[in-house]
Every structure is written in C-alpha cells, then in structure tokens.
Amino acid sequence: MKNDKITTRDVDFAAWYTDVVKAAHLADYSSVKGCTIFEANGYALWERIQSILDGMFKEAGHQNVYMPVFIPESLLKKEGELINGFAPECAWITEGGNNKLEERLAFRPTSETLFSDYYSKTVKTYRDLPKLYNQWCSVVRWEKETRPFLRSREFLWQEGHTVHSTSDEAEMETHRMLDIYKRFFEEYLAIPVITGRKTEKEKFAGAEYTLTIEALMQNGISLQSGTSHYFGQKFSKAYDIKFINKNNEFEYCYQTSWGVSNRMIGALIMTHSDDRGLVLPPKIAPKQVVIVPIKNEENLISVCEKINESLLSKGITSYIDYSDKSAGFKFAEAEVNGIPVRIEVGPRDLANNEVTIVRRDTSEREVIKLNDVVNKTINDLDKMQEDMYNKALNNLKERTYDATTLEEVKDIMENKPGFVNAYWCGSEECELKMKEIKGTKSRCIVESKEYEHEKCIVCNKNAKHKVVWGIQY
Amino acid sequence: MKNDKITTRDVDFAAWYTDVVKAAHLADYSSVKGCTIFEANGYALWERIQSILDGMFKEAGHQNVYMPVFIPESLLKKEGELINGFAPECAWITEGGNNKLEERLAFRPTSETLFSDYYSKTVKTYRDLPKLYNQWCSVVRWEKETRPFLRSREFLWQEGHTVHSTSDEAEMETHRMLDIYKRFFEEYLAIPVITGRKTEKEKFAGAEYTLTIEALMQNGISLQSGTSHYFGQKFSKAYDIKFINKNNEFEYCYQTSWGVSNRMIGALIMTHSDDRGLVLPPKIAPKQVVIVPIKNEENLISVCEKINESLLSKGITSYIDYSDKSAGFKFAEAEVNGIPVRIEVGPRDLANNEVTIVRRDTSEREVIKLNDVVNKTINDLDKMQEDMYNKALNNLKERTYDATTLEEVKDIMENKPGFVNAYWCGSEECELKMKEIKGTKSRCIVESKEYEHEKCIVCNKNAKHKVVWGIQY
C-alpha cells in the first residue's frame, strides 16, 4: 500500500529518506538548530543496537566508563593534529553560573584527550595493561548541514579507547574491533560492508592509521559506517602515558580508539526501507511481530492472546494491536513502522482454524493453520533476516565496478553509482582530481604494494594502492 | 581487615566517603573542575541501577526518547519560575565552529522546556494522551562545591516527562512514580526511605508541588534521593500544549516530571559501607560472588571452575580471581570493592570436601561442604540483602525523633542527628529559623491539616503541617 506521506525513492531519494524518518516516528526536528529529537521508535532502535553491541564489547573484555563532557581548551590542544582536526567543529562553553570562565571548555567532539589524561594518571606498569574501556555518550560537532541520523550537531555514539604495552597488541585490537563492527553490521543489521584502510587525507586526526567499514546504500551512495584507529604512541607522548615495561624501563603506551554512531540507523533505513516506510531486519527490530485482530471480538482477541503468549515464550518480541482503529489502519501503521511480521486474525480464517501471516519485506501473504503459527513465524523471521542481507549484498555486487580511466568512473557515478575499484599512486593531488567527479572520494585502501603493471587511474604513474572509491553521504 | 587507604568513619566521615570512592575505583577526579570520572566499577553500578529502573519504567508503560542537550535561552525563558530557578546554575554555549552564536544555548539543567516544546507540536487530541516518556542522559548545573556522586557539575540521571488529559491522571502518575522510586530503593538498594511533599521553599522551580523520597545515611545526615513533580497546567500554558478534549474543546494538558540521579550511588555508599570499603546489597552488586583459589594449583582451579559454572547457571554473577596476586591481596581487593560473597577454595578445606564462604557485610566465615555451596551462596545473598535493609531501617528508626522545642532539635542535631518530626505553621520565616540549627531543613511534609492542639515548633502559632526535618547533604 502506497503511503501518501512518503515521497517515492525514484522521485527524490533524499526526500524519501526524511519522509520515512518522520512517518515511522524515528526522529523529529527540534527547536534547536541542527539537533534532532530521537522519538520513541528511533530511540528503541538505538537501545536495541546498543544492547547487542555492548554485549559484544563486554564479551571481548571491555568495560564501560564515563568521562566528563567538557574538555578544557588547554587539554584539547596537547595533541596538535587532533585540535587542528576538531577545533573548527567545536562548541564552546564560555559561561557558567553567571560568570565568564577563565578557560573555555569544549563540548566533547571525541574523548581521546580525556581518556589519555586519565591513563596518564592511572597506568603505572605493564601489569596495569591493557585497559579496554568504552563509553556510550553524545558528542557535538558543529556541522553546517544536518540530516537526521546522518549528520547532526549532537549525536549518540560509543567510543572505545584502549591502551596497551606493545604495538602488536594495540594493532591487533584495532583490527579486532573492526571485525566486531563488520560482524554486527552483517549479522544484525543485514548490511554487507567492505573494509580497508583510510588514505592519509581521510584518516582520523591524530591517528597513525584508520580502518573503516563502508556500506553501500540502495541508491549506490556509500556511507562510512564505523572506524577503528591505531594511534601508536602519538597520544601517549603528547599526554605522557608511560609505563614500566618488563625490562624495568619506562616506555610510552600504545593506543587505539574506535566508534560507531546513530548513523547506523540512517544506514539501516537507506539499505532496507521502501516506498511504504521502514523495513527492519528481524534481529534488530525492537518489535518483531504485530498481531492484529480484524474485528474487536472476544473470540478473535483470545486467539491473538494465545498466539502472543506462545511467541513471547519463544523469545520473540510480539504484541497485539488492541487500539480502536480499523484493521486497515493498523496494517498501514505496522507497515510504515517496519514491524517484520504481521499476523492477522479474522473470523473467516478462524472458521477454518487458520490465520494470515504477512512478511514486511516481500509483502508475501500466507494463510496458515493455527497450529503452525509459531514455527512459521520463526521461519519467516529467520528467512527475512537472510533475504534482506542477500538483497543488500546483491545490490553491492551489482554496483561494484573496476575502472581504469576517469571517463569510466564518470560514466558509473553519473548513471548507476557504487563502489569503484581503481589503482592510485598515493598522491593527494590525484585523490582531489577524483573528487571532481561528483564528489567521488576514496572509501578505503584494500591493498598496498609495489605493483608491476598497475597504473594510477588519474596520473598514470605507477600505482601503490588498490582503492575503493565512492560518492559519500 | 583495616584498609590503610581508608580513613575511619569515626575520625572523619567525609574523608571516609571519598576514600571509599577512590579505593573501590568508583570514581576519580578529572582535570575538569567539578566533574568526576565514572571509573569501571562505578559505571558498572550505574548500569545495574539503570537496567533495573528502566525495566520498572517500561513495565509501567514508559518509553525512552532523547532530546537535544542544548536549550536556546529564549525557549528556556518561557516558563518564568523555571528560568529563575536554574539560570544561576546554567552552563552556556556561546561559540560554535569558530563563530559567536546569535543566541546562547544552555546545556540542559533539566528538560521540561524541550519536552514541552515537543509536546506542543505533537499532541493534538485526547487520543494522543497520555504520553509517558523518559530519558537517560547527563545534565549540568554549575555547582561551586562538588563531591563525587553527591554534587557535581555534570551528573547522570533519568528524567521522566509525562503529559495527560486530566489533572487526576497526572497526579496519580506523580504518586505512582514516587512509589516506584520507593520500591526500588527498598527492594534493590536496601535503603528505607520516607516520603512526603516538599515545602514551597524546597519544591522544584515551576512545579505545583514536589513529592520526594528521603533517605538517612548511617551518620544521620539526610539525603534527598528522588523527586516527582506535579506541574498542573503551568508548563502547558507557557508552552502552549493544547489538546481537543472529549467535549471537542481545547484544553491545556496536565504534566509531571520525575528523576533520580547518580546520587543513588552516594546513598548506597553512605548507607551500607564500612571502614574496610564498599558494601553492596547483592541485588544491586554488578558482581555478586568472587571465587578465590588459595593457591595457583590445577585441582583448586578446577573446583573453582565447577563452582563458578553452577552459580552462573543459577543466574548469580560470579567470577574467579585468576590473577597472580596472593590470596590475602585478593581477599582485600574483593572486600574494598564490596563483592557480597567470597568463596575461598584451599587445599586443606578441599581435603575434607569443603570450602570457606565469607559474607562481606558481617565478615562471617563458614566452612561448608562442597555439595552445599550453591544453596548456601543463594541463601547468604538473600539473607544479606534482607539484613542490610534491616540494619539501615534500624538506624533510621533509632535516629527518628519527635521534638516540640528548638532546644530539643539543637540537642539532637548536635549529638546524634537524624529525622526530627515537628509541627510547623507554614511560614518561610520559621523554616529559616530552623536552618540556623546546623543547617536543619524541612525534608518533607508528611501531613497537613487544621490541627487543634499542635503548635509550630518555632513560633508557637497554630500548626498546619507535620514536617520531617533533617540536616542535608
């Protein structure tokens, strides 16, 4: 059923996106410029994401902490590259309790500085290491253009900050966290991602290198979805984080940081949703099944309640829509909100001991025996998770290209954009040349070596890297 | 065992408190004035509190949302009493991304304004009501003196904000949430509380009235621990939140808000802990049982692992201390960190098929048969929860007094402070007179009526209220 509050994707993808966000009550604009309100449905999705990821972090040995939201300017400035990267985006607190502050405070844009300051006081010997800390919080970056979940002045995220006694261990951590992100995206969000290293230009300010997971939206635009940074000793030297190593000598620590944000909700929408509203992978949907009595009759409701109990007892998050709206209205509402499976209980079906089950992603309707409803629902949820991943994977495969000339890239990006594999010499000049083609940027370096035959797609000099390129959100 | 990092309570209660906070790695001071770092142990406690309370809220029908952290000054000013109450405590953002802002933004000190602004846009008819929303976030109030968990510039809390179509329903909600807080304090934190209404002077800025739960610390100082506010139509008139009622007329909504903060961790410490460190009620302890192999021997460790598995399978959060420290060190560490039950597995006991079990609150040691370890642990945890509540209740009873003269109050507050029941005429003058006695303030009004014989403890005029008074943190 077409939802008349939602622009269709072929007419205007950007308008479709914000229409879905609003129609599914995920977020609303606030009276505060550049900040969005997480409405109940949107925040429930964030809680679901948070609880799964948090479990994965804890299983990997991480603990949560909470650092102050304020960073004194002098503390922020200790690591030069970081402040250069973030100063233009900081929000500054300059007054507190009717007094002008002696030193202005930044609202945390990211917390490397605070964690480093804390580690410098608490890490003494190799026995204290590693420290594997994470925090869930909001951060502020003074963006000019904002879009719900994709770019806003305040956003919710997690930031892991770890400190190690050897570079090997820290580098392993950087890769391990990237793997966790990849696994979470693929297994739970049903979003296939590619992984690689950011170029010097695109890496995190202050990092030795940045690893990234990159996803491809259904319209072929790519989205940087999670990053994991290796800092080496950059921060430990700037913030004086020393430990006594096993040889009884002072040594600077090795650090990492890694983060994903509420942007994941944007990725979910743009990967899976359709012109009728939100489509959610069952494993991440806060509510997996809605049961709708077609009429407000006692015998129908009692069947709904039995089904609901059976599903809940199997760990499926189902609910009954008891509201006094029409059945059609309830169907439409469940549809726009992306409830994966809908079970309709009507008098005609019930006369044959049957109910109707409808999958949100395919709209497939099936009339099934009442006895089969639990098994069928479980199967549908599993199948839907798998199908949604495969559909996204097919889109990614279809939109992944090899190119050796700028004309090819231009042709791809103008007609059916996606990920383009192309070789690159490593110069920023050539990187910027690519950007002239509809803003195409390097997504990640997937291989680096001394190639014998491969040439840079821009300057035709010897290539040093194989890079995936794409137009970014 | 005395912990030499901890000042004893009889020497200096305030120093004891901060020593426990630091020794148990709950919090650390940061480089940001007035802000504390939640260390891993402290944040784990907050997560435990949060998950239980959040479950109670959701069971009661609440949903979580997230409002922006910034409040434009003009929006904050719409309700006059609120801004008068909070303006002197606000932190102000005046610069963003290298530019001076046209209007300064407050860091949320509380979010009535943002919720009201949101409700004014989204509530249309009585069918949209009630809205039962809550958010978990940090807030900032520019306090001068700060103490970890009790008073700090940034703190973590939850704030519920609900909107209703009748005053009755909103008042019921105000009371219902107070009951939930009381239940949480008594059942989980093992802290008995008294409840009542705040005086006009002590109520929340902008509220019609404020209900409160008040706890008594072991030294007799009282702590305001949670508040629930009834707003009537004050905010709905200021922020224009109208709905069409069942008679098809426009009507202003009725609102509530309610909150508890990380101050609960302070209450936990000051109610239950001792000179050896933290003591935690088992229901709130992130880790309930530590199993310590007395020596690093394979047969001991394999017994530890069997015990651990049995406990985990019963839903008890136990862990084995595998570290290469001495057994004595491990005992002391578990003690200072407040692990409720310790199981020691040593070669001598094990030769008799026995282990030793030690309760943190009483230090009771018992040698028990290996077969009994799971049952005994469960019993100890249950008993400890109950005993800790009763111990705190006894302290509260012992320190609850009736007084009819200021001399009596003075005597009580100087010698063995606590809660004092005394009648009051209702004038602010008399309230301030009480304050001259070591800062004694009204905690809450527990009864109001036209008394025949009772007189105000200060001015001796006819009393209007029975009030509990106390010295506050």
Interface residues (C-beta under 8 A of the other chain):
Chain A: D28 S30 S31 V32 C35 T36 I37 F38 E39 A40 Y43 A44 W46 E47 Q63 N64 V65 Y66 M67 P68 V69 F70 I71 P72 L75 A87 P88 E89 C90 A91 W92 I93 T94 E95 G96 G97 N98 R104 L105 F107 L114 D117 Y118 K121 T122 Y133 C137 S138 V140 W142 K144 R153 E154 L156
Chain B: D28 S30 S31 V32 C35 T36 I37 F38 E39 A40 Y43 A44 W46 E47 Q63 N64 V65 Y66 M67 P68 V69 F70 I71 P72 L75 A87 P88 E89 C90 A91 W92 I93 T94 E95 G96 G97 N98 R104 L105 F107 L114 D117 Y118 K121 T122 Y133 C137 S138 V140 W142 K144 R153 E154 L156
